């Protein structure tokens, strides 16, 4: 990435606050480092229960986007999504899964402001989605349940 492009990316990310929820320590660190290198303010959680404490305890913390694995021990990414929506939050959520089956797709497609990334994915695609989350999920648009599926395998998509 050129110096000018990197500076533009950092300026865009500087106003973004992200929560990354992933039980795989290595992937979580990679995502955090990539988003922080873009200039985003990044919090992280190793599972859904920790994420919900960050989101809801002590008045909670407002985030511009939440990036979460779907399948984790205990509280899943879908549990976090449900908790957010039950509390009236419209915070955009990027769901990541290596096992996105029909039930998961059906549930998340009925949700608002949700994007699905199937693992493995290109980290730069995720970074771009985070930096452009309002365009990706349609900021200010009425909820309509549209879903962006980023998957290069036609059969899986």
Order of alpha helices (4+ residues) and beta strands (2+ residues): alpha-beta-alpha-beta-alpha-beta-alpha-beta-alpha-beta-alpha-alpha-beta
